[in-house]
Amino acid sequence: MAPMARVAMYKALWEEGAYTTDIIAAIDQAITDGVDVLSMSLGLDEVKLYEDPIAIATFAAIEKNIFVSTSAGNEGPDVETLHNGTPWVITVAAGTMDRDFGATLILGNKVSINGLAQYPGNFTSTEFPIVFMDTCSNKTELSKIKQKIIPSPRVTSYTSRGPSYSCPLVLKPDIMAPGDSVLAAWPPNIAAARVNQDLVFTNFNLLSGTSMACPHVSGIAALLKAVYPNWSPAAIRSALMTTSDQIDNTGSPIKDIGGNLRPADPLAMGAGHVNPNKALNPGLIYDATVQDYVDLLCGLNFTKQQIKTITKTSSNNCSNPSLDLNYPSFIAFFNDRSAKPNSTTVVEFGRTVTNVGDGSFTYKANVTPINGLKVTVEPDTLVFKTKYEKKSYKLSIEGPKQLHKAVLFGYLTWEDSGKEHVVTSPIVATSYKIEK
């Protein structure tokens, strides 16, 4: 993903398993070495933030302006199976790709079976033009590939789902990236497969999992860091999330394999499938500082000692505790099981966006209708006169105190008048009650 990047590797996992001390030592050494991006394709059981060694170690990374990318886990399709629900990292789900290795198997009775293989043999094929669907206007060329498009990406069935146990008020996962059948480097001294009694050794292997998706986002973050070296990890995360795709390559909503091919909800894929080119020009960003995370910890009613466990200091400022982190997504819980029938409530969010576009822009808000909920944005127009100017808005969700459906979702988009930028944030309303 970032071909000119310098890669530093730290041994933290072993054949016998993973040890917390090794993981923390690896993170600490990476921080000491001054890395720009931490890519962590691993996850421990979800516990409270002050009990989570990865959350504690990565807080120190964020303090050093290091972007941290983590994998969501491979325990889907059930909900509440997510790993790495830490609010200061990006949590990556796994999606499919429209690429495979096609082959034909000819049986002894001359019956042919089309399938997949990695052995090309005497492969012959008809040549088709390679086109980028959004820019090709030649209908003749497009007609040659009609009905040959494999719908992708799709959410894999195994990718872990939110909400997060460690911090349910922050919507997780954050984003989806390619993670299924990824051609990846493989140690040549370890057999990649067995054919009959023979072991097959190779430098590459096809691997699947959120551990494959996580490095994609890490590499894209490194590219963004090169272009915007002064951006915070939260700013880079925002750029990735708000420019991601919710539509597949056929023009339909991204589907969830683990959800019987229904349109994927943000608890499965986060904001959407990562789009590197769009992330380079996000228009607006949702930024967050270290103090914002401290305010969140204070708002969670953690004790001074619990907060100190995470921040490693006793001089934490809890004068402005808040559960409303300036995050590019929204999750509201309507799960009051003792509520009277037809009783309603309103959940409010405050957000601040920063104009990172060159020049002045006027943005207009649009919310996709969510059945059974009333979502409003105030103000619904944001006018930016200069670069880096900040504007705030409030998003309100009115609905029943107890939802009759497990998950409802939609999207808030801010689009500038020149249609140069479309800044999208997922909205989730759920009746789940996070209990462990």
Secondary structure by P-SEA (a helix, b strand, c coil): ccccbbbbbbbccccccccaaaaaaaaaaaaaacccbbbbccccccccccccaaaaaaaaaaaabbbbbbbcccccccccccccccccbbbbbbbcccccbbbbbbccccbbbbbbbccccbbbbbbbbbccccccccaaaaaaaccccccccccccccccccccccccccccccccccccccccccccccccccccbbbbccbbbbbcaaaaaaaaaaaaaaaaaacccccaaaaaaaaaaaccccccccccbbbcccccccccccccccccccaaaaacccccccccaaaaaaaaaaacccaaaaaaacccccccccbbbccccccbbbbbccccccccccbbbbbbbbbbbbcccccbbbbbbbcccccbbbbbcccbbbbccccbbbbbbbbbbccccccccccccbbbbbcccccbbbbbbbbbbcccccc
